[in-house]
Amino acid sequence: MKLWSQSMTGALKMIGIFSLLALLTPVFAQEAADAVAAVAEAATEVAEAAAEEAPAYADYDAFAASPGFALFTVNNLWLLISAALVFIMHLGFSTVESGLCQSKNTVNILFKNVFIVCIGLLGYAFYGFNAMYPGVYFDADAGTISKEVWNGFFTMGSGWFAVDNNDVSMVTDAYNNYTWWTDFIFQGMFAATAATIVSGAVAERIKLGSFMVYAALLVTFIYPITGSWQWGTGWLASKGFYDFAGSSLVHGFGGFAALAAVIVLGPRLGKYKDGKIIPILGHSMPLATIGVFLLWLGWFGFNGGSVLSADPRGVSYVFVTTALAAAAGGLFSICTSWMLLKKPDLSMALNGILAGLVGITAGADSISMHGSIIVGAIAGIIVVFSIIFFDKVKIDDPVGAISVHGVCGIWGTLAVALFSDAATFGTQLLGTASVCAFAFVASLILSLIIKAIMGWRVSAEEETEGLDAGEHGAEAYPDFTAAHK
């Protein structure tokens, strides 16, 4: 009983801390106000340098005939392959989430994942991409590239579309490594991932229509804000914050957005009774395992593509640190959960692999090989304790997304300062706290508004019968057994 009390107190403290951090976001902004001028100056320098370094060719066809075009082609191809690998991660998320949940909700989970990819790409095209990368973007009305200085905190998005595909300056990016279309599709796959993280945490009891509105708003309007703070040369970038491929900007964001949504939603029926945790077992561990291996495969594109070129040294280095961290995360989660739960737990092993991957994502290019093993191992240990903790405080996360992506996203971001010289600990703490706090509060407000207007949770009858029948009038396995049995 004492342990439960301590756990509940700890949970309330955690929620309080992140709420406080969110309230302090204006303080962070005020602290960074002196960096706005530096951001403006840096953006101007980047724009001028990009203009100076742009290939001096009359058009794209002339550029294609140049000696440097072969290298450009290789770099561009690798980024496209990486985008395809990140796309495969959405299949991984689909199978992990459906496998770890009950069969009666399989169609609903798969439907949500299909919707997220579709709305994620379209929302990112019509608004998000230019909001996240405001320094250099296509001006569709003028038919030119716009290089503007911005305030480092927020800018309105706009439609992203190339006009003249024979103008070499409108086809190639500032670094001449890939086309603007490649840049968009690679970043668009990242954007959709943030909403997919939330999908698993709220599974089995959220109203489909409400979630669709939530996901559309989150990926289109909210995710680009924090992304612009770093990757869009915003105020965190000017402070020296470092997040190579998104431990905080993608995973921490998604994890803490999920935490807020779950708090508003509440636990599944029957999950907690008389002070006890009642396990609700997933219906297909083979599906869940397939999903994790698909995610591991996709992560080579997630991290490897973030090198932003096909540089042999950079890509191969990131591949190895990514693989080592994942392996260490899986192994140490196995050992930790076996000691605590007295039996080898496959779901913990799977989440340990994902925890290691999330943990190394922020520093995959800067942390040493030995360091990547340590980072992954600690992530594998943390995720086990985190999953158990959230269960004890009655925050019901069917797939462990809050722990894997949120908690381990913070760890991975801080690990950059501990295991490399890419950034200082204080800067990393400021960055991850700002991103996670903003995601938590924005998601909390969004969830409460949708709950008030549309409702947030299905009825008890529908939840008991299964969302497949209630929301879709379909079953995932009609030839084997009724989904609600």
C-alpha positions in Angstrom: 0.0 0.0 0.0 2.9 2.3 0.8 4.4 1.6 -2.6 1.2 2.4 -4.3 1.0 5.7 -2.4 4.5 6.6 -3.3 3.9 5.7 -6.9 0.7 7.9 -7.0 2.6 10.7 -5.4 5.4 10.3 -7.9 2.9 10.4 -10.8 1.3 13.6 -9.5 4.7 15.1 -9.1 5.6 14.2 -12.7 2.4 15.7 -14.1 2.9 18.7 -11.9 6.5 19.2 -13.1 5.6 19.0 -16.8 2.6 21.3 -16.3 4.9 23.7 -14.5 7.4 23.4 -17.3 4.6 24.2 -19.7 3.7 27.3 -17.7 7.3 28.3 -17.8 7.5 28.1 -21.6 7.0 31.8 -21.8 9.9 32.1 -19.3 12.0 29.9 -21.7 10.9 32.2 -24.5 11.8 35.2 -22.5 15.2 33.7 -21.7 15.7 33.1 -25.3 14.6 36.5 -26.4 18.2 37.6 -26.6 18.8 34.8 -29.0 16.2 36.1 -31.5 18.7 38.6 -32.9 21.2 35.9 -33.3 18.7 33.7 -35.0 17.9 36.4 -37.5 21.5 37.1 -38.2 22.2 33.4 -38.6 19.3 32.9 -40.9 20.5 35.8 -43.0 23.9 34.2 -43.2 22.5 30.8 -44.2 20.3 32.3 -46.9 23.2 34.3 -48.3 25.5 31.3 -48.2 22.9 29.2 -49.9 22.5 31.7 -52.6 26.3 31.9 -53.1 26.8 28.2 -53.1 23.9 27.4 -55.4 25.0 25.8 -58.6 25.6 28.4 -61.3 23.7 26.6 -64.1 21.1 28.0 -66.4 18.6 25.3 -65.6 18.2 21.8 -64.2 19.2 20.1 -67.5 22.5 22.0 -67.5 23.1 20.9 -63.9 22.3 17.3 -64.8 25.1 17.4 -67.4 27.7 18.7 -64.8 30.4 16.5 -63.2 28.9 16.9 -59.7 25.5 15.6 -60.7 26.5 11.9 -60.0 27.2 12.7 -56.4 23.9 14.7 -56.2 22.1 11.7 -57.6 23.6 9.3 -55.0 22.8 11.6 -52.1 19.2 12.2 -53.4 18.6 8.4 -53.9 19.7 7.6 -50.4 17.4 10.2 -48.9 14.5 8.8 -50.9 15.3 5.2 -49.8 15.4 6.5 -46.2 12.0 8.1 -46.7 10.7 4.7 -47.9 12.2 3.0 -44.8 10.5 5.6 -42.5 7.3 4.8 -44.4 7.7 1.1 -43.5 7.8 2.2 -39.9 4.1 3.0 -40.2 3.4 -0.7 -41.0 5.5 -1.5 -38.0 3.4 0.7 -35.7 0.3 -0.8 -37.2 1.3 -4.3 -36.3 2.8 -3.5 -32.9 -0.3 -1.7 -31.8 -2.8 -4.2 -33.1 -0.7 -7.2 -31.8 -0.5 -5.7 -28.3 -4.2 -5.0 -28.2 -7.3 -7.2 -28.2 -8.5 -8.7 -31.4 -11.9 -6.9 -31.1 -10.1 -3.6 -31.8 -7.8 -4.6 -34.6 -9.7 -3.0 -37.5 -10.0 0.2 -35.5 -6.3 0.4 -34.8 -5.4 -0.3 -38.4 -7.8 2.2 -39.7 -6.3 4.9 -37.5 -2.8 4.2 -38.8 -4.0 4.4 -42.4 -5.7 7.7 -41.7 -2.6 9.2 -39.9 -0.3 8.6 -42.9 -2.8 10.1 -45.3 -3.6 13.2 -43.2 0.0 13.6 -42.1 1.4 14.0 -45.6 -1.4 16.2 -46.8 -1.4 18.4 -43.7 2.3 18.7 -43.9 2.1 19.7 -47.6 -0.6 22.3 -47.2 0.7 23.9 -44.0 3.2 22.1 -41.8 6.4 21.9 -43.9 6.7 25.7 -44.4 5.8 26.3 -40.8 8.5 23.9 -39.6 11.2 25.2 -42.0 10.4 28.9 -42.4 13.8 30.1 -43.3 13.9 28.7 -46.8 10.7 27.6 -48.6 8.7 27.7 -51.8 6.6 30.8 -52.3 3.8 29.3 -54.5 2.3 32.7 -55.4 5.6 34.2 -56.6 6.9 31.0 -58.0 10.3 31.5 -56.3 12.2 30.3 -53.2 11.6 32.6 -50.3 14.5 33.1 -47.9 13.3 35.0 -44.9 14.4 35.8 -41.4 11.9 34.8 -38.7 11.5 35.2 -35.0 12.7 31.7 -34.0 9.5 30.8 -32.1 6.5 30.7 -34.4 5.6 31.4 -38.0 2.4 30.7 -40.0 2.6 27.8 -42.5 1.6 27.8 -46.1 1.2 25.4 -49.0 4.4 23.7 -50.2 4.5 23.2 -54.0 7.3 23.5 -56.5 6.4 25.6 -59.5 9.2 25.4 -62.1 10.8 22.0 -62.1 13.4 23.0 -64.6 14.8 25.9 -62.4 17.8 24.4 -60.8 17.5 26.7 -57.7 14.0 25.4 -57.1 14.9 21.7 -57.5 18.0 21.5 -55.3 18.2 22.2 -51.6 20.7 24.6 -50.0 23.3 21.9 -49.6 22.9 20.5 -53.1 22.4 17.0 -51.8 18.8 16.3 -52.7 15.8 17.9 -54.3 13.1 19.9 -52.5 10.6 17.1 -53.2 12.9 14.6 -51.5 13.3 16.9 -48.5 9.5 17.2 -48.2 8.8 13.5 -48.4 11.5 12.6 -45.9 10.3 15.2 -43.3 6.7 14.4 -44.0 7.2 10.8 -42.9 8.7 12.0 -39.7 5.6 14.3 -39.1 3.2 11.4 -39.4 5.2 9.4 -36.9 4.4 11.9 -34.1 0.6 11.3 -34.3 1.1 7.5 -34.7 2.8 7.4 -31.3 -0.4 8.7 -29.7 -2.5 6.2 -31.5 -1.2 3.2 -29.6 -1.4 4.9 -26.2 -5.1 5.7 -26.6 -6.1 2.5 -28.2 -9.2 0.4 -27.4 -11.4 3.2 -26.0 -11.1 6.5 -27.9 -13.8 7.6 -30.4 -12.7 7.3 -33.9 -14.0 10.7 -35.2 -12.5 12.5 -32.2 -9.1 10.9 -32.7 -9.1 11.8 -36.4 -9.7 15.4 -35.6 -7.0 15.3 -32.9 -4.4 13.6 -35.1 -5.1 16.1 -38.0 -4.6 19.1 -35.8 -1.6 17.7 -34.0 0.4 16.7 -37.0 -0.5 19.7 -39.2 -0.4 22.6 -36.7 1.3 21.6 -33.4 4.2 19.3 -34.3 5.8 21.9 -36.7 6.0 24.5 -34.0 8.5 22.6 -31.8 10.2 21.2 -34.8 10.9 24.7 -36.1 12.6 25.6 -32.8 15.5 23.3 -33.7 15.4 21.9 -37.2 13.9 25.2 -38.6 16.9 27.2 -37.2 14.7 28.5 -34.3 15.5 29.6 -30.8 16.6 26.2 -29.5 19.1 25.9 -32.4 20.5 29.3 -31.5 21.0 28.1 -27.9 23.0 25.1 -29.1 20.4 22.4 -28.5 21.2 19.1 -30.4 18.7 16.5 -31.5 20.1 14.7 -34.5 17.0 12.7 -35.6 14.4 13.5 -33.1 14.6 11.8 -29.6 12.7 14.9 -28.3 11.4 16.6 -31.5 9.6 13.5 -32.7 9.5 10.8 -30.0 9.4 13.0 -26.9 6.8 15.2 -28.5 4.7 12.2 -29.4 5.1 10.5 -26.0 4.1 13.5 -23.9 1.3 14.4 -26.3 0.1 10.8 -25.7 0.4 11.2 -21.9 -2.0 14.2 -21.9 -4.5 12.4 -24.2 -4.4 9.3 -21.9 -5.0 11.3 -18.8 -8.1 12.9 -20.3 -9.2 9.6 -21.7 -8.8 7.4 -18.6 -8.0 3.7 -18.4 -9.7 0.8 -20.2 -12.6 -0.9 -18.5 -11.5 -3.6 -16.2 -7.8 -2.6 -16.2 -7.7 -1.6 -12.5 -10.0 -3.3 -10.0 -9.8 -3.2 -6.2 -6.3 -1.7 -6.2 -5.0 -4.4 -8.5 -3.7 -4.3 -12.0 -5.6 -6.7 -14.3 -3.6 -7.6 -17.3 -5.3 -7.1 -20.7 -3.3 -9.3 -23.0 -2.6 -8.5 -26.6 -4.1 -10.9 -29.1 -1.0 -11.6 -31.3 2.5 -11.5 -30.1 3.7 -12.6 -33.5 2.2 -9.4 -35.0 3.8 -7.3 -32.3 7.2 -8.9 -32.9 7.0 -8.5 -36.6 6.1 -4.8 -36.0 9.2 -4.2 -33.8 11.5 -5.7 -36.4 9.9 -3.6 -39.1 10.4 -0.5 -36.9 14.1 -1.5 -36.3 14.5 -1.8 -40.1 12.8 1.6 -40.6 15.0 3.2 -38.0 18.0 2.8 -40.3 16.3 5.2 -42.6 15.1 7.4 -39.7 18.6 7.9 -38.3 20.6 7.1 -41.4 18.7 9.5 -43.6 19.2 12.2 -41.1 22.8 12.4 -42.2 21.2 14.2 -45.1 23.6 12.7 -47.6 25.0 9.4 -48.6 28.4 10.1 -47.0 29.9 6.7 -46.4 31.4 7.6 -43.0 28.4 9.3 -41.7 25.8 6.8 -42.8 27.7 3.7 -41.7 28.5 5.2 -38.4 24.9 6.0 -37.7 23.8 2.5 -38.8 26.1 0.9 -36.3 25.3 3.1 -33.3 21.6 2.6 -34.0 21.9 -1.2 -34.2 24.1 -1.4 -31.0 21.7 0.7 -29.0 18.7 -1.3 -30.1 20.4 -4.6 -29.2 21.5 -3.3 -25.8 18.1 -2.0 -25.1 16.5 -5.3 -25.9 19.0 -7.3 -23.8 18.9 -5.1 -20.7 15.1 -4.9 -20.8 15.0 -8.7 -20.9 17.3 -9.0 -17.9 15.5 -6.2 -15.9 12.0 -7.4 -16.5 13.0 -11.0 -15.8 14.3 -10.1 -12.4 11.3 -7.9 -11.5 8.5 -10.0 -13.0 10.2 -13.4 -12.4 9.4 -14.5 -15.9 10.8 -13.6 -19.3 8.4 -11.0 -20.8 8.4 -10.7 -24.6 6.5 -7.4 -24.6 9.1 -5.9 -22.4 11.9 -7.2 -24.6 10.2 -5.6 -27.7 9.7 -2.3 -25.9 13.3 -2.5 -24.8 14.5 -2.6 -28.4 12.4 0.4 -29.2 13.6 2.2 -26.1 17.2 1.7 -27.3 16.3 3.1 -30.7 14.6 6.1 -29.3 17.5 6.7 -26.8 20.2 6.8 -29.5 18.2 8.9 -32.0 19.3 12.3 -30.6 23.0 11.4 -30.7 23.4 8.6 -33.3 26.0 10.6 -35.2 28.0 12.0 -32.2 27.9 9.3 -29.5 30.7 6.7 -29.6 30.2 3.0 -30.3 30.7 2.1 -26.7 28.6 5.0 -25.6 25.7 3.9 -27.9 25.6 0.5 -26.1 25.5 2.2 -22.7 22.7 4.6 -23.9 20.7 1.7 -25.3 21.2 -0.4 -22.1 20.1 2.4 -19.8 17.1 3.0 -22.0 16.2 -0.7 -21.8 16.3 -0.5 -18.0 14.4 2.8 -17.8 11.5 1.6 -20.0 10.8 -1.4 -17.8 10.5 0.7 -14.6 8.6 3.4 -16.5 5.9 1.0 -17.8 5.5 -0.5 -14.4 5.3 2.9 -12.8 2.6 4.2 -15.2 0.6 1.1 -14.6 0.8 1.5 -10.9 -0.5 5.1 -11.1 -3.3 3.9 -13.3 -2.2 5.6 -16.5 -3.2 3.0 -19.0 -1.0 2.7 -22.0 -1.7 -0.5 -23.9 1.5 -0.5 -25.9 4.0 1.4 -23.6 4.3 4.3 -26.0 4.5 7.0 -23.3 7.5 5.2 -21.7 9.2 4.2 -24.9 8.9 7.5 -26.8 8.3 10.0 -24.0 10.5 9.0 -21.1 13.3 7.4 -23.2 13.1 10.4 -25.6 14.1 12.6 -22.7 16.9 10.2 -21.7 18.3 10.1 -25.3 18.3 13.8 -25.5 20.2 14.2 -22.2 22.6 11.4 -23.2 24.0 13.6 -26.0 25.5 15.8 -23.4 26.7 12.9 -21.2 28.3 10.8 -24.0 29.5 13.4 -26.5 30.6 17.0 -26.8 27.8 18.0 -29.2 25.9 20.0 -26.5 25.9 20.9 -22.8 23.6 19.2 -20.3 21.8 22.4 -19.4 21.0 23.2 -23.1 19.8 19.6 -23.6 17.6 19.8 -20.5 16.1 23.1 -21.6 15.4 21.8 -25.0 13.8 18.5 -24.1 11.8 20.1 -21.3 10.5 22.8 -23.6 9.5 20.4 -26.3 7.9 17.8 -24.0 6.1 20.4 -21.9 4.7 22.2 -25.0 3.5 18.9 -26.5 1.9 17.9 -23.2 0.0 21.1 -22.6 -1.0 21.6 -26.3 -2.3 18.0 -26.4 -4.1 18.4 -23.0 -5.9 21.5 -24.3 -6.7 19.9 -27.6 -8.1 16.8 -25.9 -10.3 18.7 -23.5 -11.7 20.9 -26.3 -12.5 17.8 -28.5 -14.0 16.1 -25.4 -16.3 19.0 -24.8 -17.4 19.3 -28.4 -17.4 15.8 -29.8 -16.8 13.5 -26.9 -13.5 11.7 -26.3 -14.4 8.2 -25.3 -16.7 5.5 -26.6 -19.6 4.2 -24.4 -19.0 1.3 -22.0 -21.1 -1.0 -24.1 -19.2 -0.2 -27.3 -15.8 -0.7 -25.5 -17.0 -4.0 -24.1 -18.2 -5.2 -27.5 -15.1 -3.9 -29.3 -14.5 -0.8 -31.5 -14.4 -3.0 -34.6 -18.0 -3.7 -34.3 -19.1 -0.4 -32.8 -17.1 2.0 -35.0 -16.7 0.0 -38.2 -19.2 -2.8 -38.3 -16.4 -5.2 -39.1 -14.2 -7.9 -37.6 -10.5 -8.5 -38.3 -10.8 -12.3 -38.1 -14.3 -13.3 -39.1 -13.3 -16.7 -40.4 -11.8 -17.8 -37.0 -13.8 -16.3 -34.2 -16.1 -13.4 -33.4 -13.9 -10.4 -32.6 -15.8 -9.6 -29.4 -15.6 -13.1 -28.0 
